[in-house]
């Protein structure tokens, strides 16, 4: 009879010790997971922030909105639990998401009712150059004036060095559609530039 309470005490103690060890392990795993997430966030920002900002800015045409778009794209990526197969897929996902966020904002009734200060036009009048813009780059100014579907194709092709096939993958369009957009976009840029000449 005396052995039974002793066994219970030993068993209870073992359960408590096991539970404490298990809790500490879970806490350590949580800290490790948090550290991994932080490292992942830092990598994403270092690797893609500048490129995504340029894409967002070319669509939103002001710094504050472009920064918000990039931050939202990173947050969506971090929340998405689906595994990314490769670096190219990761980059394409982020570009596509950035463009979609821009489109959503530009289509929103709130954005359409507000009068945005167009920084590209402000830059022209005040000799303040856009982020990533080469001094006196009139071509980029013309590209920024294109409708979004031409602008994104032209921008990715000429400023981010994407191939037609890659752009088609990023934008979920056929290669023929991208070729047409590039051709028409170039024609529009040419028109804008010739209209500017004195």
C-alpha positions in Angstrom: 0.0 0.0 0.0 2.9 2.4 0.7 4.4 1.9 -2.7 1.3 3.1 -4.5 1.4 6.8 -3.2 5.1 6.9 -3.8 4.6 5.8 -7.4 1.9 8.5 -7.9 4.3 11.1 -6.5 7.1 10.0 -8.8 4.7 9.8 -11.8 3.2 13.3 -11.1 6.7 14.7 -10.7 7.7 13.2 -14.0 4.6 14.5 -15.7 5.3 18.0 -14.3 9.0 17.9 -15.3 8.0 16.6 -18.8 5.5 19.4 -19.1 8.0 22.0 -18.1 10.6 20.6 -20.6 7.9 20.5 -23.3 6.8 24.1 -22.6 10.4 25.3 -22.7 11.0 23.4 -26.0 7.8 25.0 -27.5 9.0 28.4 -26.3 12.4 27.8 -27.8 10.8 26.7 -31.1 8.6 29.8 -31.1 11.7 32.0 -30.6 13.5 30.1 -33.3 10.5 30.5 -35.6 10.4 34.2 -34.8 14.1 34.6 -35.6 13.7 32.7 -38.9 10.8 35.0 -39.8 12.8 38.1 -39.0 15.7 36.8 -41.1 13.3 36.0 -43.9 11.8 39.5 -43.7 15.3 41.1 -43.8 16.3 39.0 -46.8 13.1 40.0 -48.7 13.6 43.7 -47.9 17.3 43.6 -49.0 16.6 41.6 -52.1 13.4 43.1 -53.5 12.5 46.4 -51.8 14.2 48.7 -54.4 12.8 46.9 -57.4 9.2 46.7 -55.9 9.3 50.3 -54.9 10.2 51.3 -58.5 7.4 49.2 -59.9 4.9 50.6 -57.3 6.1 54.2 -57.9 5.7 53.8 -61.7 2.1 52.9 -61.0 1.1 55.1 -58.1 3.3 58.1 -59.0 3.8 59.2 -55.4 6.2 58.0 -52.8 3.8 57.5 -49.9 1.4 55.3 -51.8 4.4 53.4 -53.4 5.8 52.7 -49.9 2.4 51.5 -48.7 2.1 49.2 -51.6 5.5 47.6 -51.1 4.9 47.1 -47.4 1.5 45.4 -48.2 3.1 43.1 -50.7 5.7 42.0 -48.2 3.0 41.4 -45.5 0.9 39.4 -47.9 4.0 37.3 -48.8 4.8 36.7 -45.1 1.2 35.7 -44.4 1.0 33.3 -47.3 1.7 29.8 -46.1 2.1 28.2 -49.5 5.7 27.2 -50.2 7.6 29.2 -52.9 9.3 26.8 -55.3 12.2 29.0 -56.4 13.8 32.5 -56.3 12.3 33.3 -59.7 8.9 32.2 -58.5 9.3 34.3 -55.4 10.3 37.4 -57.4 7.4 36.9 -59.9 4.9 36.5 -57.0 6.1 39.7 -55.3 6.0 41.7 -58.6 2.5 40.4 -59.5 1.2 41.1 -56.0 2.7 44.6 -56.1 1.0 45.3 -59.4 -2.3 43.9 -58.2 -2.2 46.0 -55.1 -1.6 49.1 -57.2 -4.5 48.2 -59.5 -6.8 47.7 -56.5 -5.9 51.0 -55.0 -6.2 52.9 -58.3 -9.6 51.3 -58.9 -10.9 52.0 -55.4 -13.6 54.7 -55.1 -11.6 56.4 -52.3 -8.6 56.9 -54.6 -10.8 58.1 -57.5 -12.4 60.7 -55.3 -9.1 62.1 -54.0 -6.9 64.4 -56.0 -3.4 63.0 -55.8 -0.3 65.2 -56.2 1.4 63.7 -59.2 5.1 63.7 -58.2 6.3 62.9 -61.7 4.8 66.1 -63.0 6.1 68.0 -59.9 9.5 66.6 -60.6 9.4 67.9 -64.1 8.5 71.5 -63.1 10.9 71.7 -60.1 13.9 69.8 -61.5 13.6 67.3 -58.7 14.3 63.8 -60.1 12.2 60.7 -59.4 13.7 57.9 -57.4 15.9 55.7 -59.7 15.5 58.3 -62.5 18.5 59.2 -64.6 18.9 63.0 -64.9 16.9 64.3 -67.9 15.3 60.9 -68.6 12.4 62.1 -70.7 11.7 58.6 -71.8 10.9 57.4 -68.3 8.6 60.5 -67.8 6.8 59.4 -71.0 6.6 55.7 -69.8 5.0 56.9 -66.5 2.2 58.6 -68.5 1.2 55.4 -70.3 -2.0 53.5 -69.3 -1.2 50.9 -66.7 -1.3 47.8 -69.0 1.3 49.3 -71.4 3.3 50.9 -68.5 3.9 47.7 -66.6 5.0 45.7 -69.7 7.3 48.5 -70.9 8.7 49.1 -67.5 9.5 45.5 -66.7 11.0 45.0 -70.2 13.2 48.1 -70.4 13.9 49.1 -66.8 14.0 45.7 -65.0 15.4 43.7 -68.0 12.6 41.1 -68.0 12.1 39.0 -71.1 8.7 38.8 -72.9 8.3 35.2 -71.5 9.1 36.4 -68.0 6.7 39.3 -68.2 4.0 37.0 -69.5 4.5 34.7 -66.5 4.5 37.6 -64.0 1.4 39.3 -65.4 -0.4 36.0 -66.2 -0.8 37.0 -69.8 0.0 35.3 -73.1 3.3 36.2 -74.8 1.5 37.6 -77.8 -0.4 40.0 -75.5 2.8 41.2 -74.0 4.4 41.7 -77.5 1.3 43.8 -78.5 1.5 45.9 -75.3 5.2 46.5 -75.8 4.7 47.6 -79.5 1.7 49.8 -78.6 3.5 51.2 -75.5 6.5 52.1 -77.6 4.3 53.9 -80.1 2.6 55.8 -77.3 6.0 56.8 -75.8 7.2 58.0 -79.2 4.0 60.1 -79.6 4.5 61.7 -76.1 8.2 62.4 -76.8 7.5 64.0 -80.3 4.7 66.1 -78.9 7.2 67.6 -76.4 9.7 68.7 -79.0 9.7 72.4 -79.7 
